[in-house]
Amino acid sequence: MSDLKSLMGVSMHKAGSSVTNGILKVFCRARGYKVDDISIAAGNSDKSPPEVFVAAQDTMQPTGVYYGMARGPYVKDMPALADLRLVVQLRDPRDCITSAYFSYAKSHVPPKDPERRKKFEARRQSLQQKTIDDFARDSAANYRMRMEILAGLLADHPDALVLKYEEMVTDTEAWLNRIAAFLDVTMTDDLRAKLAAKGDFSTEGEDTSKHKRQVTPGDHARKLTPDTIAELNRELGPVMERFDYPV
């Protein structure tokens, strides 16, 4: 077993966490970590993702393993994270909410499991009866809670890297270099080629039927009314400012 301190990614939904997870796997394998992505086990389990992630603490190794990306509020119930290295991926929560509306209402592929599919379709039908502004106002408190949990997780954590979606898509090289420095990985040509296959942020216009609908930061300002944005700013402003997001 490697003597490298084990590592986990933490994020929230619609913050570019899937891409970040794929890139972290490439970096971690290059550094000598074993990859044991708990989210894969969660996707194959009849238990809920929170149950799978919280239970996984019992078998986590202190060294040598990258455990993938955790995206839910259940991370508050994972005290084992205090002893791991953390990579935390953030995004302006107003853009997360905007992206979530299009994903859940239009582009996400329904699950194959009949029971999960039934719940998925019911949620999609409900969302399609809402305007994006209604959805945004309804989602604000949930995203405030998610960011507060991440802030608490990071408080006094001695070994964490905070990344932002905005830098990932507008200055990818700097974003990758920050990960490389945190993990003490040399950016070779071979590694760059592997990373390039995981991080293509180009899109042609906007297609609401696709999972990668568009990537330009600030999409909430193009999709939501000024009144809705003002309401989001009141709800999310204090926690956004803790992460240096302008309101």
N, C-alpha and C positions, 0 to 999 in steps of 0.2 A: 504494500500500500504506500502511495506517495505521502510525503510529509507536508504537502501543500494543504493549507487550511481549506476546508470545504466551502463551497460557494453556492448561493442561490440568487436568482433574479426575482424582483418584486415589482409589480406594476398595477395598473388598473385597466379595465377594458377600454379598447379603442385608443390606446396610447402608443401604438406601434410595438406592442410587446411580443407579438409572434415573430416579427422580423428580428427584434433584439434578441430573442431567445435563440433563433437560428444562428445569428452571428456570434453570440456567446458560446454556443456549442463548438463552433470552428476555433475560436480563440482558446477555449478550454482544452480541446483535444491537442492543439499545438503546444500548450503549456504542460501537458501530461496528466490532465484530469481524466478520470472516468466520468462518463455522462450517464446519469440515471434520472431521466426527465419524468418527474412525478405526474405531470399533466397528461402524459401518454397513458399511464396507469389509470388516471381519473377518467379519461375518455373511454376506456375499455371496461370500466367497473359499473356494477349496478348500484353502487353507492354514489352519493352526491360528491362533487369536487371538494367541498369543505371537509367532509368526512374523510376522504382519501388523503388530503394534504395533512390534516391534523394528525391522523393515525400514522402517517409516514415518519413522524418525529421519532417513533420508537425504534426505528432501524437506521436512522441517519448516522453516518460515519463522520467523525470530527475532521478527518483529513482525506484529500484526494478525490472528492466527488463534486461534480456540478449537478445540482438537483433540479435544474430547469426553472421555469417562470411561474410564480404564483400571482394570480391576478385579482383575488377577491378579498373582502373584508375579513375573511377567516384568518388572515395572517396575524391578527391580534391574538388569536388563540394558539399561536405557534411560538412558545417561549424559546424553542431550540434555535430560532433565527438569531438570537442575541449572541450565539457562539459561532455563527457562520460569517463569512465575508458576504456582503450584500452588494448587488448592483440594482439600483432603483431607477426605473424608467418612468418619467413624468410627461404629461402633456397638458396644455391649457385645458382645464376641465370643460370650458364652454365649447371647445372644438371636439372634445371627447363626446359630449352629449349630442352635438350635431351629427357626428359620424355614427353614433349609436342608433339614431333614429333611422337613417338610411339603411344601415346594416340589418337591424331587427325587422324593419318594415318591408324591405325589398330584397337585399342581396344575399343574406345568409342562407346557406344550403340546409334544408331540413334534415334532422337526424334520421338515421335508418330505424332505430328502435321505435316500435309502434307507439308506446306510451309517451316517450319523449317527443315524438313527432306530433302527437295529438296536442300536447301542451304548447309546443312550438307554434303550430298553426293557429291555436286559439290566441296566443299572444300577438302573432302577426296580424290577425284579423282585427284585434282590439286596437293595435297601433295604427293600422291603416284608416281607422275612423277618427284618429286624432290629427290635429295639425302639428307641424314640427314645433311651433311655439308652445302649444299645450304640453307636448312631450318634454320640452326643455324645462319648463317651469316645474313639471312633476318630478323631474330627475335631479334638480339642483341640490336638494338636501342629501340625496344619496351620494353624489359626487363630493360634496363637502365632507361627509363622513369618511369617504374613502381616502381623501387627501389628509384628513386629520389623523387617520390611522397610520398612513405612511410617515407623516411628520413625527408621530410618537415612536414609530419603529426606528427612525433615524436619530432620535434624540439621544445624545451621548453614545451612539454606536461608534466604536473605535475603528471600524474597518469597512466603510461603505463608500461606494461611488454613486453619485447622483447624475443621471443622464436626462436629457430632454429630447423629446420628439422633434422639436423645432430645429435644434442643431443637427439631428440625424438627417433631416431632409434638405436643409439649406447649406450645411457645411459638413458633409458626410466624412470627409477626410479628418477633420478635427475631432469629430465624434468617435471615429474608429481609433484615432491615436490616443484618446483619453482612456479607452478600454485597454488598449495595448499597454499603456504605462501602468495602469492599475494592476494588470495581471502579469506585468514584467515579461511581455512577449515581444520579440523582435519582428518587425513587419517585413518579412521576406517577399519576394516576387510571387512565390508559390502561395503564400498565405493571402496576399492581396487578391490573387485570382480566385481563391476559394471564397473570400469575403464578397467579392464583386458579384458572384452568383447568388448571394443571399440578400443583397441590398440594392436592388434597382428601384429608384423612387420616381421614375418617369411615368407620366400618364399622358394620354392624348385627350385633352379636354376633360370632360366629366361624364361618367356613365354611372347612373344611379343603380344599375342592375349588377354592377361589379363590386366585389369585396374591396378592391383598391379603387374606390370611386374617384378620389382626387387626393393630393397630398399637401397642397399649399396651406401653411399655417394661417389662421385667422378666418377660417371658413364660417364660423358662427356669425361674423359681421356681415357676411354675404347672404345668409340664410334666415336669420332671425330678425324680428322687428326691433326697433330701438327700445320699446317698452319692455320687451322680453329680456333684452341684453341688460337693461338697467336693473331688472329684478334679479337676474343671475349675478350681476356684480354685487348687489347687496348681500346675497346669500353666500357667494363664494369668495368675495373680496378679501376677507381677513386671511383665509388659508392660502389663497393665491399669492398674497404678498409675502407669506412665510417662505415661499419658493421663488420669490423674485419675478412673479408674473405680473405685468402691469394690468391695472383695471381701467 
